[in-house]
Amino acid sequence: MTRLLKQEAEQSRDRGNAMGHNYAKPLTSGQKIERLLSRIPPSWVIKLERQTGTAAWRALAHAPDTDGAWSDEHMDPADALEDTWRRNRTVMV
């Protein structure tokens, strides 16, 4: 038993301050857009605009034959796309 505890202590020391294997790494903007595009039905309209004179983006995604709500302005286009998807996905056809 003592040998086992000593071995665990050595392994713990060797790891130092390393993060556990289940630590989730945030998605990049490109990965987030790719994930969203895989969820938004292919029949939906998608528009992504950069606001003139700013670095802000807004997006629109909606089902055919419906009016969708534009997203708020976001600095990341992926956040704008996610915003409009959340607003309009309840009207899926």
Backbone bond lengths (Angstrom), bond angles and torsions (degrees), N, CA, C in turn:
res aa  C-N    CA-C-N  psi(-1)  N-CA   C-N-CA  omega(-1)  CA-C   N-CA-C  phi
1 M - - - 1.447 - - 1.528 110.25 -
2 T 1.307 117.91 -43.96 1.456 121.84 -179.10 1.523 110.50 -63.37
3 R 1.328 115.91 -39.11 1.458 119.95 179.52 1.533 110.54 -63.41
4 L 1.314 117.09 -38.37 1.454 122.07 178.78 1.528 110.68 -65.32
5 L 1.321 118.09 -43.97 1.463 121.58 178.15 1.525 111.10 -63.66
6 K 1.317 116.93 -39.47 1.450 121.29 178.58 1.533 110.15 -64.23
7 Q 1.324 116.70 -40.95 1.457 121.37 179.12 1.534 110.64 -64.25
8 E 1.317 117.30 -42.81 1.464 121.09 177.87 1.522 111.06 -63.23
9 A 1.321 117.52 -39.59 1.464 121.45 178.74 1.524 110.59 -64.03
10 E 1.321 117.17 -40.17 1.463 120.63 178.75 1.532 110.64 -65.77
11 Q 1.325 117.37 -41.56 1.456 120.59 178.96 1.520 110.85 -64.74
12 S 1.313 115.94 -39.93 1.459 120.53 178.88 1.522 110.48 -64.48
13 R 1.324 117.16 -41.92 1.458 121.98 179.29 1.528 109.84 -64.35
14 D 1.330 117.30 -40.88 1.459 121.61 -179.38 1.529 111.78 -64.27
15 R 1.314 116.70 -32.43 1.464 120.22 179.31 1.519 111.48 -72.77
16 G 1.284 118.21 -26.99 1.456 121.47 -179.01 1.511 111.19 60.23
17 N 1.303 116.11 -129.72 1.466 121.28 -178.75 1.519 112.06 -99.73
18 A 1.304 117.52 21.99 1.463 120.55 -179.47 1.524 110.51 -62.48
19 M 1.333 114.86 146.19 1.456 119.92 179.22 1.519 109.99 -74.81
20 G 1.296 115.72 152.66 1.457 120.83 177.06 1.520 111.08 -65.52
21 H 1.293 117.25 161.54 1.457 121.57 -176.52 1.522 113.66 -69.50
22 N 1.310 118.65 -15.11 1.462 121.36 -178.79 1.527 113.04 -94.88
23 Y 1.313 117.54 7.47 1.459 120.37 -178.88 1.528 109.09 -67.85
24 A 1.319 116.86 124.50 1.461 121.43 -177.43 1.521 110.96 -85.86
25 K 1.319 115.56 127.95 1.460 121.91 177.73 1.525 107.80 -90.52
26 P 1.331 118.57 131.90 1.469 120.03 -179.47 1.530 111.02 -61.59
27 L 1.322 116.24 147.93 1.449 121.17 178.01 1.520 110.42 -72.02
28 T 1.322 116.69 146.56 1.460 119.98 171.83 1.519 107.95 -74.74
29 S 1.324 116.72 167.71 1.460 120.43 179.03 1.529 110.59 -59.87
30 G 1.325 116.97 -42.16 1.459 120.51 179.11 1.520 112.89 -63.69
31 Q 1.327 116.73 -41.62 1.463 120.67 178.23 1.521 111.03 -65.10
32 K 1.334 115.88 -37.96 1.462 120.60 -179.84 1.529 110.35 -66.27
33 I 1.345 117.15 -42.65 1.464 120.59 178.14 1.523 109.87 -63.87
34 E 1.331 116.77 -43.66 1.469 120.46 178.86 1.528 111.29 -59.11
35 R 1.323 116.75 -43.39 1.472 121.33 178.76 1.529 110.44 -63.20
36 L 1.337 117.03 -43.60 1.465 120.54 -179.93 1.529 111.45 -65.39
37 L 1.329 117.14 -42.33 1.460 119.89 -179.52 1.519 111.98 -65.17
38 S 1.332 117.27 -27.41 1.462 119.67 176.79 1.527 111.38 -74.59
39 R 1.319 117.41 -20.08 1.473 121.70 -179.23 1.520 113.21 -94.38
40 I 1.329 116.71 -29.98 1.462 120.39 -178.57 1.529 107.99 -76.90
41 P 1.325 118.02 126.58 1.477 120.72 -178.16 1.532 111.09 -56.37
42 P 1.338 117.21 143.25 1.465 121.19 -178.22 1.528 113.74 -61.44
43 S 1.319 118.04 -23.37 1.465 121.04 -178.95 1.530 112.86 -78.38
44 W 1.322 117.19 -11.16 1.458 120.46 -176.98 1.522 112.23 -75.11
45 V 1.330 115.69 150.13 1.458 123.06 172.05 1.522 107.93 -80.58
46 I 1.338 116.71 134.69 1.468 120.85 176.37 1.524 108.14 -130.68
47 K 1.327 116.56 127.12 1.462 122.48 175.93 1.524 108.12 -129.45
48 L 1.309 115.53 137.82 1.462 121.71 179.01 1.522 106.96 -132.39
49 E 1.319 117.04 122.91 1.467 121.84 -176.64 1.516 111.14 -127.77
50 R 1.330 114.03 140.63 1.465 118.49 169.73 1.521 106.29 -97.43
51 Q 1.311 116.15 131.15 1.452 121.30 -177.90 1.530 109.97 -67.86
52 T 1.305 116.75 131.57 1.459 122.86 -177.83 1.526 111.47 -56.25
53 G 1.326 115.17 129.40 1.458 121.06 176.62 1.519 115.01 77.87
54 T 1.327 117.90 4.87 1.460 121.09 -179.97 1.524 109.63 -133.89
55 A 1.291 115.75 175.57 1.466 121.11 174.57 1.527 110.25 -101.46
56 A 1.325 117.24 10.74 1.464 121.81 -176.23 1.531 110.83 -86.02
57 W 1.311 115.19 146.04 1.462 123.08 179.74 1.515 109.79 -118.77
58 R 1.334 115.40 152.90 1.458 121.28 168.41 1.520 107.44 -141.28
59 A 1.311 115.88 156.58 1.458 120.94 -174.97 1.519 110.52 -138.33
60 L 1.327 113.48 159.78 1.452 121.48 175.47 1.519 107.59 -139.07
61 A 1.307 116.99 128.23 1.467 123.13 174.39 1.520 106.78 -139.08
62 H 1.336 115.69 125.84 1.462 118.34 -179.80 1.513 110.81 -153.64
63 A 1.318 115.09 159.73 1.461 122.65 178.73 1.527 109.50 -68.90
64 P 1.336 116.98 154.81 1.466 119.87 176.60 1.534 111.04 -60.02
65 D 1.313 114.89 148.36 1.469 121.91 177.64 1.526 113.35 62.71
66 T 1.328 117.18 21.56 1.466 121.06 173.49 1.520 108.07 -131.81
67 D 1.313 115.39 159.49 1.460 120.79 172.65 1.517 107.34 -97.66
68 G 1.293 117.23 131.44 1.458 120.64 178.75 1.508 110.77 -104.12
69 A 1.301 115.59 167.54 1.457 122.41 177.76 1.531 109.19 -98.42
70 W 1.319 116.86 130.51 1.460 121.76 175.52 1.525 109.46 -66.51
71 S 1.302 115.79 152.53 1.465 121.06 175.32 1.520 109.46 -74.42
72 D 1.316 115.18 167.15 1.457 120.14 167.18 1.523 107.32 -71.03
73 E 1.322 117.38 170.93 1.459 120.71 176.27 1.523 109.68 -77.16
74 H 1.345 115.21 136.31 1.461 122.15 179.17 1.515 109.40 -134.39
75 M 1.313 116.74 151.85 1.462 121.11 177.44 1.526 111.65 -76.18
76 D 1.309 117.75 -22.63 1.462 123.16 179.98 1.532 108.24 -110.63
77 P 1.350 118.02 125.54 1.467 118.94 -179.96 1.534 113.14 -60.68
78 A 1.317 117.56 -29.58 1.468 120.52 178.18 1.529 110.54 -65.19
79 D 1.321 116.95 -37.95 1.466 119.96 178.26 1.529 110.87 -66.91
80 A 1.335 116.87 -37.12 1.462 120.58 177.68 1.527 110.38 -65.12
81 L 1.335 116.89 -43.32 1.465 120.47 179.04 1.523 111.21 -64.27
82 E 1.329 116.51 -41.01 1.464 119.62 178.25 1.520 111.12 -64.76
83 D 1.318 117.32 -38.07 1.457 122.13 179.53 1.533 110.71 -61.01
84 T 1.328 117.26 -49.20 1.465 119.41 -179.20 1.525 111.74 -68.43
85 W 1.333 117.92 -34.38 1.473 121.22 177.05 1.523 109.99 -62.55
86 R 1.320 116.62 -44.07 1.477 119.87 179.52 1.531 111.45 -64.02
87 R 1.327 116.31 -37.91 1.472 120.12 -178.50 1.520 112.31 -70.45
88 N 1.325 117.07 -35.00 1.462 120.26 -169.02 1.518 115.87 -109.56
89 R 1.312 118.51 -5.01 1.464 118.85 -175.02 1.524 114.16 -71.70
90 T 1.318 118.45 -17.66 1.467 120.37 179.99 1.522 112.22 -73.01
91 V 1.332 117.51 -12.03 1.452 120.67 179.84 1.522 110.99 -102.28
92 M 1.351 116.83 25.55 1.468 120.82 -178.54 1.516 110.71 -57.47
93 V 1.310 114.71 139.02 1.472 120.70 -179.87 1.515 108.68 -110.27
